[in-house]
Every structure is written in structure tokens, then in C-alpha cells.
Amino acid sequence: MDVNQFWEHARVGANLNPFQEWMGPQVWGTVTPPAWSFGETPEEADQLAEDIVTGRKTGTSSLLWQYERDDIPLPEPSTLAIVLDGSDEPRALILTTKVRVVPFSAVDEQHALAESGSLGEWLRRHEALARAVDDGAHPFDPSMPFVLETLELLYPHPAQRRAG
């Protein structure tokens, strides 16, 4: 199923269409949301998409400087997205419900658990990530800002069995 076909199913399955009856046509019901995957490898994308679909992952985080470097606007609450797996197949429709920017050292246990891990695990994993993506101008520092998103699963699509 391609992204547009998934969107047709997901917007009905997530009951996004009733908004049109009350408020007229809205972007939520008409424009296909952006589609992307979590992780750096197809295997990570598969696992993280599965974690979204099963509810184990309800949060994500990224480095603020990467948004600034690439001139990408920060995510905003009420933003829809389609999560892809490692084969670029749509797996879930999600809604960003909360966005906050905090220093690395201020990330709390609640957010770490939303990313499906303990705070200690989150700190180790994200420090390693920050060090790995340092472009020479952004060395790891406990005060470096992270963008934390809280996500809501609106429509899951179970994984297709792959031939092979």
C-alpha cells in the first residue's frame, strides 16, 4: 500500500473526516501528511515503527541545532505524520500533541519512557547520538537543547508479511 492509499484508509479510520462536517474542509482531512521513518537503518525503522504501532513509543527527540542548520521549522502540536517502516511502507498515522525544547540534562523519566526506555538508557543512547552527528561545530554538551515531541497513535496499520 502506498502512502496515498494508506492516507485514504487512515483518515477515515482515525475519524478525521467528521471535522469537515462541523467546520468545513480542513487541511487534516484533505492534504496527505508528510511520511518519514524513525531511525538510521531499515532495521531500526522497522523496530521503531512497530513500537509506534504497539504503543511502546509515544515520544521522540532530536537535536535543535539540526533543525536550525537545515532551516527546518520545529514540529508543532496538532501536526499529523505517517510513519514508514524500513521498506518505506506506511505503518501508522500519528499526531504530535506536545513539543518542548529542553537541555539534554533536563530530559525527564516521563519522556524517556515515552521513547520506550529508562532515563539512564535514554541519556546514554542520545549522548552517543549527539557525539556521532557532531559536525565539528556542535560537540556534545549536557546543556545542548533537544526537541522533545509527544506523539499519539491515531491509526495503526499492521506489518505486511514480506515474501522471501
C-alpha positions as CSV (number, residue, x, y, z in Angstrom):
1,M,0.0,0.0,0.0
2,D,1.5,3.4,-0.9
3,V,1.3,6.5,1.3
4,N,-1.7,8.0,-0.5
5,Q,-3.7,4.8,-0.2
6,F,-2.7,4.5,3.4
7,W,-3.8,8.1,4.0
8,E,-7.3,7.4,2.5
9,H,-7.7,4.5,4.9
10,A,-6.1,6.2,7.9
11,R,-8.1,9.5,7.8
12,V,-11.3,7.5,7.8
13,G,-10.0,5.1,10.4
14,A,-8.9,7.9,12.7
15,N,-12.2,9.7,12.3
16,L,-10.6,12.9,10.8
17,N,-13.5,13.3,8.4
18,P,-16.1,14.4,10.9
19,F,-14.2,17.7,11.4
20,Q,-15.3,18.6,7.9
21,E,-19.0,18.2,8.8
22,W,-18.7,20.7,11.6
23,M,-16.1,23.2,10.4
24,G,-15.9,22.7,6.6
25,P,-13.0,21.2,4.8
26,Q,-9.8,21.3,6.8
27,V,-6.2,20.5,6.0
28,W,-6.4,17.5,8.3
29,G,-9.0,15.9,6.0
30,T,-7.5,16.8,2.6
31,V,-3.7,17.1,2.5
32,T,-1.6,13.9,2.8
33,P,0.7,14.4,5.8
34,P,4.4,14.1,5.5
35,A,5.7,10.5,5.6
36,W,9.1,9.5,7.2
37,S,10.7,6.8,9.2
38,F,12.4,6.8,12.6
39,G,16.0,5.5,13.0
40,E,19.1,5.4,10.9
41,T,18.8,1.9,9.3
42,P,15.9,-0.1,7.8
43,E,16.1,-2.4,10.8
44,E,15.8,0.5,13.2
45,A,12.9,1.9,11.2
46,D,11.1,-1.5,11.3
47,Q,11.5,-1.8,15.1
48,L,10.6,1.8,15.8
49,A,7.5,1.7,13.5
50,E,6.5,-1.5,15.4
51,D,7.0,0.3,18.7
52,I,4.7,3.1,17.5
53,V,2.0,0.7,16.3
54,T,2.1,-1.3,19.6
55,G,2.1,1.9,21.8
56,R,5.6,1.3,23.2
57,K,6.8,4.5,21.6
58,T,4.8,7.7,22.3
59,G,7.7,10.2,22.1
60,T,10.7,11.2,20.1
61,S,13.5,13.6,20.3
62,S,16.0,15.3,18.1
63,L,18.8,17.9,18.3
64,L,17.7,21.5,18.0
65,W,20.8,22.5,16.1
66,Q,19.9,20.1,13.2
67,Y,16.6,21.9,12.7
68,E,18.4,25.3,12.7
69,R,21.2,24.1,10.3
70,D,18.8,22.7,7.8
71,D,16.3,25.6,8.2
72,I,13.5,23.3,9.1
73,P,10.7,24.6,11.3
74,L,10.2,22.9,14.6
75,P,7.4,20.4,14.9
76,E,4.2,21.8,16.2
77,P,1.3,20.3,18.2
78,S,-1.6,19.1,16.1
79,T,0.7,18.1,13.3
80,L,0.0,14.8,11.5
81,A,2.6,12.4,10.1
82,I,2.7,9.0,8.5
83,V,5.4,6.6,10.0
84,L,7.1,4.4,7.5
85,D,8.9,1.2,8.2
86,G,12.4,0.2,6.8
87,S,10.9,-0.7,3.4
88,D,9.1,2.7,3.2
89,E,5.8,1.1,3.8
90,P,3.3,3.1,5.8
91,R,2.7,1.7,9.3
92,A,0.9,4.4,11.3
93,L,-0.7,7.8,11.4
94,I,0.5,9.8,14.3
95,L,-0.4,13.2,15.8
96,T,2.2,15.4,17.6
97,T,0.4,16.5,20.8
98,K,3.2,18.4,22.6
99,V,6.6,19.9,21.7
100,R,9.1,21.3,24.1
101,V,12.8,22.3,23.8
102,V,14.9,21.4,26.9
103,P,18.6,20.9,27.6
104,F,19.9,17.4,27.4
105,S,20.4,17.4,31.2
106,A,16.7,18.3,31.8
107,V,15.1,15.4,29.9
108,D,12.9,13.6,32.4
109,E,12.0,10.0,33.1
110,Q,8.5,10.5,31.6
111,H,9.9,11.5,28.2
112,A,12.5,8.7,28.3
113,L,9.7,6.1,29.0
114,A,7.7,7.6,26.1
115,E,10.6,6.7,23.8
116,S,10.5,3.1,25.3
117,G,13.4,3.1,27.7
118,S,14.7,4.2,31.1
119,L,16.1,7.6,31.7
120,G,19.6,6.2,32.0
121,E,19.2,4.3,28.7
122,W,17.9,7.4,27.0
123,L,20.8,9.5,28.3
124,R,23.4,7.0,27.1
125,R,21.7,6.5,23.7
126,H,21.2,10.2,23.0
127,E,24.6,11.3,24.2
128,A,26.1,8.7,21.8
129,L,23.9,10.0,19.0
130,A,24.8,13.6,19.7
131,R,28.5,12.7,19.6
132,A,28.1,10.7,16.4
133,V,26.4,13.5,14.5
134,D,28.7,16.3,15.7
135,D,29.7,18.3,12.7
136,G,32.6,19.9,14.4
137,A,30.6,23.0,15.4
138,H,28.2,21.1,17.8
139,P,30.2,19.0,20.3
140,F,28.2,17.2,22.9
141,D,27.4,19.3,26.0
142,P,24.8,18.5,28.7
143,S,23.2,21.9,28.1
144,M,22.6,21.3,24.4
145,P,18.9,21.7,23.5
146,F,16.8,18.7,22.4
147,V,13.4,18.9,20.8
148,L,11.0,16.6,22.6
149,E,7.8,15.5,21.0
150,T,4.9,13.6,22.5
151,L,3.0,11.5,19.9
152,E,-0.4,10.0,19.8
153,L,-1.2,7.0,17.6
154,L,-4.3,7.7,15.6
155,Y,-4.3,4.8,13.1
156,P,-2.1,1.7,13.2
157,H,-1.5,-0.5,10.1
158,P,-0.2,-3.9,10.9
159,A,3.0,-5.0,9.2
160,Q,2.7,-6.9,5.9
161,R,4.5,-10.2,5.7
162,R,7.3,-9.9,3.3
163,A,7.9,-12.5,0.7
164,G,11.2,-14.2,0.9
